[in-house]
Amino acid sequence: MNVKTIAVIGAGTMGRGIAYAAAFGGYATVLEDISRPRLEQAVSWIRKAFEEGVARGKVETAVSDKALALISTASNVEDAIREADLIIEAVPEELEMKLELFTIFDKFAKTGAIFASNTSSLSITDFTDVTVSRDRCVGMHFFNPVPKMKLIELVRTPHTSDETVATCQEVARRMGKEVVLVNEAPGFITTRINALIGNEAFHMLEAGIASARDIDKALKLGLNHPMGPFELVDLVGLDVRLNILDYLHRTLGEKYRPNSLLRRYVQEGRLGRKTGRGVYNYPEENAAEEKAWPYEAGKNAR
Ligand SMILES: NC(=O)c1ccc[n+]([C@@H]2O[C@H](COP(=O)([O-])OP(=O)(O)OC[C@H]3O[C@@H](n4cnc5c(N)ncnc54)[C@H](O)[C@@H]3O)[C@@H](O)[C@H]2O)c1
C-alpha cells in the first residue's frame, strides 16, 4: 500500500515524536489530542526538535522546512483519521482507551487504512480483535526520544497480513528507522528484557549490594549500556515501569513480580524526572525539560 497520510492520535511524549518522524519521512501528518494545550505544546515541541536537528547538523534545512509544512492538527479523532492511510495511536497505556480508539478507527477510517499502536507492552490482539480489519492491525513500538532513537519494534499478530508488515517496514525506512519484527507477545523484545534488568537493579539496591550510582556506573562502563537502569527508569517514569511489570507479572509469570522498593517509591510519588525525584533528585528547573535530541544521561542527577 502506498502511504501518503499518517494520523497520530495522542500528542504526548511519544505522539509528538512519532509525528516528527512521520513528517521527517515526507508524509502528510495529522496530529490529534484530546487536550488542546497538549496538542499546541506538541506542535511547538516538534518545531523546536527540527530547529535543534538543523542546529546539530542532523537534519537539512530543506527537509525541516518541508516537514514542518506537512504537519497539521485535528480537533477530534474522526477528522484526524478520515484521510489517513496509516493511523498510529499513542494514547496512555490503558487497554480500555485503546479498545475504544480501535473501534473508532474501524468505523471512520478510510478503506484499507492500517491501524498501528505504539503500546510498549500490551498484546496487540487484546484491543484489535474488536476490529473487522484485523489483517491491517499492527504494533509499531517507537522509542523515546523518537527523533534520536533508531528502532521500531514491528509487532505482528497472527492476523497481520504480509502486506501490512511490508507497508510499515517501508514507512519506518522513510522515517529513518530500523525495524525488528516480533511475533506478538507481552512486552515484545525490549520492554521484556528491560523490565527484568530494571527490576533486578532495584532488588540489588534494596539488598544494599551497591549504591544506585555504582549500579548505573557498572552497567554503563562494564556492559556498555548507554544509560544506567536507574537513570533510565527516572526518564521513563517509575509508575510507567511499575505498570509494565505488573502487566508482565500477570501475563508471563513470577519472574516479573515488581520489586517492593520500586512500588514504595511510586507510592511516595517518586516517579522520576517528571516529578523532580525518582531514584535520584533533579533540580526543579530541569525536571520538566525534555529534549528531542541527545540528552546526557544522569547529568542532572545528584
Ligand atoms: N513514554 C515512553 O517512553 C514510551 C515509549 C514507548 C512507548 N510508549 C507508549 O506510548 C503510549 C503513549 O505514551 P506517552 O508516554 O506518550 O503518554 P503521554 O501521557 O505523554 O501522552 C498521551 C497523550 O494522549 C492524550 N490522550 C488521552 N486520551 C486520548 C484520546 N482518547 N484521544 C486522543 N488523545 C488522547 C493525552 O492527552 C496525552 O497527551 C503508551 O501506550 C506508552 O506505553 C511510551
The ligand as a Gaussian input file, in Angstrom:
#p B3LYP/6-31G(d) Opt

LIG

0 1
 N        6.983000       7.342000      27.240000
 C        7.734000       6.401000      26.718000
 O        8.966000       6.347000      26.937000
 C        7.113000       5.351000      25.808000
 C        7.959000       4.624000      24.951000
 C        7.394000       3.725000      24.054000
 C        6.028000       3.547000      24.033000
 N        5.223000       4.248000      24.896000
 C        3.771000       4.028000      24.809000
 O        3.216000       5.122000      24.064000
 C        1.897000       5.383000      24.519000
 C        1.807000       6.838000      24.925000
 O        2.732000       7.089000      25.957000
 P        3.248000       8.568000      26.288000
 O        4.401000       8.401000      27.196000
 O        3.387000       9.351000      25.042000
 O        1.983000       9.130000      27.105000
 P        1.617000      10.651000      27.425000
 O        0.786000      10.620000      28.643000
 O        2.832000      11.517000      27.388000
 O        0.704000      11.071000      26.178000
 C       -0.572000      10.540000      25.946000
 C       -1.405000      11.609000      25.269000
 O       -2.644000      11.038000      24.858000
 C       -3.660000      12.001000      25.055000
 N       -4.955000      11.294000      25.078000
 C       -5.523000      10.609000      26.099000
 N       -6.684000      10.056000      25.676000
 C       -6.836000      10.385000      24.369000
 C       -7.824000      10.124000      23.393000
 N       -8.886000       9.371000      23.658000
 N       -7.667000      10.643000      22.161000
 C       -6.594000      11.427000      21.863000
 N       -5.620000      11.716000      22.756000
 C       -5.733000      11.191000      23.987000
 C       -3.276000      12.708000      26.337000
 O       -3.891000      13.985000      26.442000
 C       -1.756000      12.801000      26.199000
 O       -1.344000      13.992000      25.589000
 C        1.625000       4.389000      25.629000
 O        0.968000       3.273000      25.100000
 C        3.019000       4.017000      26.104000
 O        3.072000       2.740000      26.688000
 C        5.747000       5.159000      25.765000

